[in-house]
Each structure stands twice: as C-alpha cells, then as structure tokens.
Amino acid sequence: MAEAIVAEHVTKDFVLRRHKTFKKMTVAKMRGEQTVDRFNAVDDVSFTIQQGESVGLMGLNGSGKSTLLKLVSGVMKPNKGTLLTRGRIAGLIATGAGFQNQLSGMENIYLNAAIYGLSEKETKAVLDEIIDFADIGQFIDQPVGTYSSGMSSRLGFAIAVHVDCDIFLADEILAVGDKPFKRKCLAKMQEIRESGRTIVYVSHAAGSVQKMCDRVICLEKGRLVFDGDVDEGIRFLHYEDEDDGDELAADDAELGADV
C-alpha cells in the first residue's frame, strides 16, 4: 500500500512577543530583558498514514491539531523536519479559509476550486452539486462578507467535498452548522472514505471519530502522545468520562450513529 502522508520529526514554532509597542520592546532590550518567546505548536512529530486510511486527529484545545493539519495541507511549512504528501489535497481546515469577502459565493466557488487545482470546465461540471449541497439559497449571489459563520462553513465544505482529491482534511466540521447539515457532512465524508481516499479528521466528537476513523493520533502540547486504535485513543484522552447526560455528548452519539 502506498504512503499518503509521511511526517518525520516535524516541528512548527511561533514567535510570541512580550511587548506590544516598539517603545516597550526597546526599553526591555536596553535592560537586557528577553523580548520574545518561541512556542512549539507542533513539536518533533513523526507518523505515516497509508493511502485509504481514515485517521482521527484528537487532543485538547491548544494541542496543535489545527497547526498540524495546516502543515499537511501545505498552508504552513515546518521549521524543522519533513512532511511529504502524495496527490491532490482538499478539505476544510478553517471556516471561510480562502474566501474573499468582497466576492459573491458563486465567485468564491470558482476561486476556491482554482486554488484546489480545478479547471473552469471541471468546476462547471460540479457547480450545481456544490450549490445544492451548500443550500444557502439566494445568498449564493451575495458577498461572502455578509455570511454567517455557518453559511461560510456550508459553502467551504460543499466546495471541498466536490474536489476530486487523494487526501481529504476536515477540521471540526461539526463545530458550526445545524444538526441536519452535520449529518449531511458526515454522510458525505463516509462516501469519501468508502471511495478509498485518505482522510484526516480533526474532532472532539468521540462518536463520529469512532464511526469515521480506523486509527487515532493524539497530540498533547504539540507532541504525539498516542497513535493507534480508536477506542484506546479515546480512552487515553478520557473522552469516555464525559457526562452521558450532556446535551453535546448526546448529539454526538446520535450523529455518530447516523454515519
């Protein structure tokens, strides 16, 4: 089986400035004080994902999941290590990512499809399917800057799932949108999974990860702390300890059962 994603000792750090103004920074330097800190959002992470695998990427907020997904997508480059991917990558890694607020939803479909590598002819072939999936009505001809976060998420996901890709990335698709749309997203991802494409799925929703994924990678403070069986990964993160009566947990279980 071919390797779809290979990460070797990947590190991505960011500079955190301690002072907000040039004056304060200058004074601190004159005093010999440290003016910046470096923060490792992803810290020496290595893994391999085979073609056709569906992998859940989990961890607490701030663990580095979204940063790692952006590294896989090519939006960011690692400071250290190597990250190799095979084939075309598509997916939703941030609500409204790549949208131009002044352009209409229709114009943004063509723009984002071009970013994914689709020709105008290829985009026209799936245009009606994208519009139907997004289901935002007359707002498709309105500037994206007037959209709610839910509408942006609908349109972004609709474009991504209709790209003929080899690797599909999804970051918290259940965080925005109503329950019927969440069900539709998960059902579409199930179709993508069954087509043999590689999926990397970032989510806190244990139920949907159990249904969607063959394997779980867990991050903690930027470091890989677990890579293996889905149920074991969920137990490792203590997600099974959540209150069964919690409304969000109940919604997650229901959505997971529908996949």
Beta strands, then each sheet from edge to edge (+ up, - down):
strand 1: 3-17
strand 2: 36-50
strand 3: 54-58
strand 4: 80-85
strand 5: 89-92
strand 6: 167-171
strand 7: 198-202
strand 8: 215-220
strand 9: 223-228
sheet 1: 2+ 1- 4+
sheet 2: 5+ 6+ 7+ 3+ 8+ 9-
end
